Amino acid sequence: MTSAIQTYRVAAYNTAKLSENKMHDDAVARKFGFSGGLVPGVDVMAYMMHLPVAKWGRDFLARGLIEARFVKPVYDGEIADIRGEETDGVIAIEVESRGELCATGAASLPAGLPSISIADFPATAPVAERKPVGPASYEPGRWLGSMPRSWAGDAADEYLDEVREVDGIYVREGLGHPGLLQRVMNKVLVDNAVLGPWIHVGSRMQLLNAARRGDELSAHARVTDNYEKKGHRFVELDALVVGNGITPLAHCKHVAIYQPREQAAA
């Protein structure tokens, strides 16, 4: 049986206008064929997470599974409609903005958790000195680490505002938003190389424990692939996001274009 879920409407916000990744800068993004700076994919994924959390609440935050693929940009200030349709316990999710399909994905609530050991994802320090990105930055099989980061107090509230989250569960129960785990997945790339403009194109995330507000988050990541496709250089990561150095919070697959092809001048 298939049933529609109430559409969640968001006024998208580019949280990364001033970030090191200039794909979020209007002028630079236009050189790559976009209309302006891109809203980060991790934040679009945070919008998408609203639907399964609204349905399953804390259970989803503790063991939910979500995947997302970003197919077209969402731009700052534009309205994004997050639509869901549930079939046999799986919510198919689409993000539409400007009349275009911008992202697709799916969310579900597995009956149990997969067997994942933190011992299989060794803690690794990020590089001592970041160097300009190249294929050697993300060699397949290489382990990467991120500098721990926490969002507590005002920073936690600011994050919820940035991703336009209206569900009261995070403040009421003192929980961390799972979109923060995706930000940490981006961070592991940034902490290990000096990147030019780059694009997050897709993720799969199996939540393992509900994050607490203010947890110190880090990623223990292994590069699983690094390849060229249509002039773009891609990297794929397999990672465990860990809270406070001891608690597995999510098993993540993360795909990014770390060197996009610049659009030829007209």
N, C-alpha and C positions, 0 to 999 in steps of 0.2 A: 504494500500500500504506500502511495506517495502523498505527502501533504506539504503544502507551502508554509513557509515560515515568514512572519512579518518582516518586511524590509526594514533594514537599519540604515538610516541616512546620516551621512557625515559631511561636514564642511571641511574638506581636506586641508591639511596644514603642513607646509614644508618645514620640518624641524631642523633641517641641516643646511640652511642657506649659508651659514658662516663656517661650515665644516671644511676639513681638508679635502674632502671629495667634491671637486668642482662640478661634478655632474648635477649637483643641486643648485648651481649658479646659473642664472638665466642665460647670460652671454655665452658661457662655455657649452651649456647643454645644446644651444642652437647650432653649434659647430658639428654636433653629432646628429643633427636632423630633428631635434625635439623643439617643441614650441616654447619651452622654458625649463627652469630647474625642476627636477623630478622630486616628488614626495618619496622619501625612502621606502623601498619595498618592505623593510621590516615593520614600518608603521602601517602600511597598507595591510600587512598580515595581522597586525594588532587590531585593525578595524574588523577583519574577518573573524577573529577569535571571539568577538562579542556574541555572535550567534550561538556557538556551542556552549559558551559559559552561561548565557541566558537560559538555555535549555537544561543543562546538566549541573550547573553551579560548581561547587567545590569538587565534586567527583571528577569533573573534566579537568580541573586544575591539577588534580592529583594523578590522573592516569589517562587523560585524553590524548588522542592522536589527531594531528592536523597537518595537511600539506597544502602548499600554495605555489602557483606559477604565475609570474607577472608577464603579461603579454603586451601591454601598452601602458604608457605613463599615466599616473594620476598627478594633476597639477595643483599647486597651491591655490586655495580659495575656491576651487571647483567643488561641486556637490558630487559625492560618491555614494551610490546606492549599493548596499551589500544585501544580496538576495540569497535566500536559502530554500532548499527543497529536500525534505527528508524521505528517504526510501530505505526500509528495512534497517533502521538504526544508523544510517549514514546520511549526513547533511552535505549535499552538493552546494557549493558556495560560488557565487559569481559577483564580481565588483564591476559596476558599470559607471562610467563618467563621460559626460559630453556625448551621450548616445553610443559610446563604444565599449566593448568588453575589454576591461583592463587587467583583470586577474581571475583565475579560476582555482578551485581547491575543493577539499573535502575534509570533513571532521567526523570523528566517531568516538565512542566510549567503549574501549575494549573491556572484556569481563575481568581480565587480570593484567598484571604487568609482565613484560618480557624479562628474562633473566639476563641482567646486565651488571657486570662487576666494575667497580671503580678501578680495580687493579688492572683491568684491560685497557685503561686510558690513563697512562702515566702523566703526572704533572710535569710540564715542560716550561721552562722560562722562555719568554720571548727573546728575540735577538737583543744583544747588548747595544748594537748600533744599527738602526734601520738604514738600508741602502735602497737606491731606486729599483723599482720592481722590474722583474724579468722572469723568464721561465725557471731560473735557478732558485727564485724566491720561494716557490711552492713546488718543490720536486716531489713526485709521487712517493709515498712511503715516509715522508718526513713528518716528524711530530712538531706541532706548533703550540705555543701557549699564549695566554693573554694576561695583561696586568689586571689584577682583581679590581672590581668596581662595584660600588653599592649605590643604591638610590634610596635614601632614608629621609624622613622628615619632609622638608620643603621640596627636596628633589623628587621624592616619590609622588607628591601632590602635583608637581609641575609636569611629570611624565604623564599622569592621567589626563591632565589638561591638554597636553600636546597631542595625544592620540584620541582626544575627544571622547574618552571613556565615561559613560554615564552610569554604569552598573555600580551599585554601592557596595558590592561584596568585598572589594579590595580594602576600602577604608574600614568597613564594619568588622571584618574579620582579620585585619592586619596582614593582608596577603600581598605578595608582589605580582604584578601583572606579567603574564607569560611573554608578552611582547619584549620585555627587558631581556629575556634569554636570547631572543633573536638579535637584539642589539649587541650582545656579547659575542654572538657568532660573527657579526661584522667586525667587531673589535679585534678578534684574533687575526684577521687578515691585515688590518691597519697596524697592529702592534709588531708585525714582522717584516714590513716593507714600506717604503715611501711610494704610495700609489698616486697615479694620476687620476683623472676621472674614471670611475668604474661603476658597475651596475650589479646589484643583487637580482638574480633572475628566478630563484626558486628555492624552496625549503620543504623538508619533511621533519616534523618534530613530534616525538613520543614523550609526553610528560611522564615523569617518574615520581615526583613529590610536589606538593604545592609549595611554591616559594613563599617565604615570609618577607614582609615589608622590611627593607633595609639589609637583607642578606648580602654578603659579599660574594659576588659572582665572578666566575672565571671559566674559561673553556679549555679543555684538553682535547686537541684536535689532531687528526692525521690526514694528510693530503692523500686522497684516493685517486685523483686524476688531474691532468693538466694537458690541455689540447687546444688546437686551433680549429675554428669552424667559421666559415664565411668571413674570414678576416679578423675575427674576434679571438682573443685568448681567454679560455675558460679555466677555472679551478673548481674542484669539488672537494669538500671536506666531510669527514665522518668524525663526530665529536660528542663528548659528554660535557654538558654544562653543570658545574658543581657549585653548591652553596657552602660558603664558609670553609672551603677546603675539604669537606668530608661528606656532604650529602648530595648524591646524584639527583639532579633536578630534571634533566631532559637529555634524551639521545637525539642528536640532530644530524641531518644530512643538509648540506648547504652548498649552493651553486652560485657562482658569480662570474661575470665577465670582468677580469682584472685589467685587461687592455683592450678596450673597444676600438673598432675600426672607425676612424673619423670620416664623416661624409665628405665626398669630393665637392669642391666649390663649383657653383653653377657657372 
